[in-house]
């Protein structure tokens, strides 16, 4: 099959990359993780989630394990000049093939990008957030809870937030409850309790989200609970905190015009705990 590209007809061989189902249909999944001094953090957890999503979405066995990813990460890190911090993206496509029934052997691509250095234990600057309607999560949809290559709704959510002067967009479900931000899981602190939307609300089972739940469950205060969060409950919170694998803590200073303490005491405590956890993981 030939194709027309960039002003000329090209052969199937030249066009092969454009026949990839990830590019044609968004049929694929990905994960992004932090690399510190050449060591990918929580690779096993990321690979378990990635592999589970690939099976759930009909891609199948991705054919690569955590040990291979770890070795490839070190090689990429050396090639990129050995940055102190970097982001590793693992992209899995369903392979080459047209049409809804097509597909072949999954392909896996790893890419690494250097990140700015960050002082240990320091909370990231607070962010301004806005609730947007450009994307809403349907907890019952097949793709909810998975990081797929069909990521345009999240791109549009960020663009909508930027359009009103915010840094990030907060996403609600089709039922109206608060789910997450456009690129992170969301926690709120209210009446001494740490709350986050439950996974049955269609949110991504974030690796840092799971770490926060585990850390908070080992101490008496704050108590932690997964729940359905209504917008009014978030508005009444003392702190709003975003977590991601590259962050890992971003306090929200303002959401829809309402100011919050940022960073508050829970955000500062979590930042220190997660930093120590990462240090031990990388050692």
N, C-alpha and C positions, 0 to 999 in steps of 0.2 A: 504494500500500500504506500503510495506516494502522498506527499502533503505540500502545501504552499506555505512558505514561511519567509519572512523578511525579504519579500520581493522576488522570490524565486521558488521553483519546485524543487523539493529535496526528496531524497530516497528514504525508504523505510529505515535504513541503518542510521542515517543522519537524524531521523525523526524519532528514534526509538524512545528517548527520554520522555517525549510528549505522549507516548502511548501508555505510560504508567498510570495505573488506576488511582493512585494517590493524587496525581495531577489532573486526570480527567474527571474523576468523580468524588474526590475527597475520601476515597476508600482506604483509610489507614488510620494509624494512631501514633501518638508521640508522648514523650516524657522529657522533662528538663530537670537537671539536677546540678547541685553545686559541686565544684571541684576546688579543693584547697591543697596547694602545694603538690599538685599532680594526683591527689587521691580523690576519686569520686565518692561522695558521701551517700550512704544508704542505697547503694546500687541494687542490693538484693530486693529491697522494698519496692524500688521503682520498677525493676524488672518483673516482679510478681504482679504488680498492677498492670503493667504494659502487656504482659502475656495473657492475663485474664481478660483484658479488653479485646485483644486480638482474637481470642477464642469466641468471646461473646458476640463480636461483630462479624463473624464469618471469615476472618483472615486465616485463622488456624495457627499452627506452631510457627513461631517466628524464626526458629532455627539459630538462636544465639543465646548464650547464657551469661550470667553475671561475671564469671571469670574472664570471658572473652571481652566483655565491655570494659572491665577493669584494666586489662592489658592494653586495649586500644586507647583508652583514656590517657594512660601514661605516655603512649607514643604521640598522640595528638598534642598533649601538653608540652612535650619536649620540642615538637615542631613549631609550636606557637610561642616559643621563647620562655617557657616555664613561668607563666604568670602566677602571682600569689593566689588569686581567685579567678575562677572562670566558670562559665556555664556550658554544660554538656547537653546537647539535644540528641535524643535517640528517636529517629523517625522510621516508622515501619509502614510500608505500602503493601497493598494486596497483590502487587505484581503487575505484569503487562497484560492488557486485554481490554477490548471495547465491550460495551453493553452491560446490562444489569447482571447477566449470567456469566460474564467473562471472569478472567482471573488466572493467575499462575502462581509460581513460587513467590512467597513474600520476599521483599527486599528490605534491607536494613541499612540506614546511613547514620553515622555518628558525626557530629560537627561540634567544634569547641570554639567559644569566643571568650576573650579575656574580659574580666570585670574590674571596675575600680577597686582599689584596696579599701578596706574598712577596719576601723579600730575595733579590737575585740570587745564584746559586751556592750557596745554603744547602740542604742536604739536608733533606727533610721529616722530621718526628719518626718514630721507629721505630714499627712496628705489631706487634701481636700477632696471629698467625694460627693457625688450626686446620684440620686436614684434615676435610672433611665428606663425608657420603654422600648428602646431599639431592639432589645432581646429579652425574652422571658423564658424561663425554664419550665418545661412540662415534665414533672416528676415521673410520669408514666411513659415517656418517650424512650425508645430503644437506645438512643445515643446519650441520654442523660447519665451523668456519672462517669463518662469516658472522655479522654482527651483525644478527639478525632482530628483528622486533617481538614474536616469541614468546619473551620474555625471562624468563618466570616461573621456569624452573629456576635461573637465576642469582640471582633475588630470594630464592628459597628457600634457596639456598646461603648467602647473606649472613645470613639469619635464623637458620640453623642455627649459624653461627659466633657470632653475637651471643648465642645461647642458652647457649653454654659460656664466655662472657666474652671472646671474641676480637673483634678489629676486622674481620677479613676471613676468608673461607673459602678454603682451598686445594682445588682440584678435581683429581681423578684421572680417568683414562680407565676404560672398562669392562674394560680389560686390567690395570689396577692401577698403571700408571706415572703419575707426576706430570705434570700438564698446565699449569696456570696458577692464578691466583687468581680470585675471583668477578668482578673488574673490572680485571684487569691481567695482562700477561704476566709470566712468572717467570724469573729468572736465578739461578744459584748459582755461587759461587766455590769451587773445590776444587783444591788442589795447584797453585795459580797459574794455573788455567784457568777461563775464564768459559764456562758451559754454559747452554743454554736448550733446552726441548723443541722438537723439529723440527715443521715444519708438518704433516707426515703423521700427527701425533698428534692432529689435529683442533683445534689451538689457533688463535686468531685471528692473522692476519698483521698484528700491530700496527705502526703507523707508527713509534712510538718504539722498538719492538723492532728494526725494520729499521735505524733510526739507530744504535742501540747496536752492532749487528753490524757496520755499516759503520765506525764509529769504532774499535772494538776490532781490526778487521782491518787497520787502518793502523798499528798499533803492535806492538812485539815482546812486550810484557807488559801485561795478561794476554792470552794466546792465547785465541781464541774458537772455539766449536764448537757446532753444533746436534746434539742427541743425544736418545736415549730415556733419561729420568731415572727410576730406580727410587726408591721412598721411602727406602731405606737410604742411597742416594747423597746425597739432599737432607739427610738427618739428619746425615751426616758432613761437610757443607759448612762452610766458614769463614764465608761470607756468603750470605744469601738476599736478593735484590733484586727488587722489583716495579716495572714500568714501565708508564706509560700516557700518553696524549696530554695529560692535564691535570696530571700529576704534576710532572716526569716520573719522579722517582726516589723510591721509598719503601723504605727498608731494613726488613727483618723482624728485630725484636729477639727474638722468641720464636715458635717453631712447635711445636705439640703438646707444650709444656712444655720444649722444648730451647732454651737461650739461644744467640744468635749475636751476634757483634760488629756493632753497629749505631749509627752508620754505620761500616762498615769502609773500608779504604783504596780499594777498587775503587768502592764506592758514592760516596765523596767525589770521586774522579777523574771518574767518569761524570757526576756532577751538574755539575761545572765545565765539562766538555766540551759537554754538552747545552745548558747555559745559553748558552755562547758561540755554539753552532750556532743556537739560537733567536734570539739577538740579530742575527746576520748575516742570518737568514731574514727578520726583520721590518724590516730596514733597507732 
